[in-house]
């Protein structure tokens, strides 16, 4: 494989990572919309579409493995390809968390619509922003941006705590809401895990550029 062909293959792999990222982002946003609107049909479609995310992840993995085997890249090139394998795994698992929110919507049943979700939409907005920024940092090899995303993760953690506190208070005030609020806590957990996986991507950015793994997923509060 010539250098020009290798660069072309690497560019195509990076483009496909962005495609997978877009699929994952759509799954997260759709899951939150279906949760707000209590739409079971939409949730079932999200659950079914997760198979497409899985298929795309495996497609990228197969091609990345082929490039590694055929080119035997060194240094930064090898780190870029290895990082792609880790990043697509995190993206696929983020989509799994979105699928989890869709499944929770099916458990909630009939409620006045649109549902009151407290801090959950704010959590989702920040998690999606982290996803976009982490992938931009990867494509741009931007170590500074990668490190800054950790600060956004702290905000998601704070919002999760707020969801938990509000849900517990609601359970105490009205025990009939225990099941509903337990499900909302599960949603918050899924969103928090999405944000954590974005910081995993940022750790791979730092590794790709510097050759050193640095843990940045450390809460500051």
Secondary structure by P-SEA (a helix, b strand, c coil): ccaaaaaaaaaaaaaaaaaaaaaaaaaaaaaaaaaaaccaaaaaaaaaaaaaaaaaaaaaaaaaaaaaaaccccaaaaaaaaaaaaaaaaaaaaaaaaaaaaaaaaaaccccccccccaaaaaaaaaaaaaaaaaaaaaaccaaaaaaaaaaaaaaaaaaaaaaaaaaaaaaacccaaaaaaaaaaaaaaaaaaaaaaaaaaaaaaaaacccccccccccc
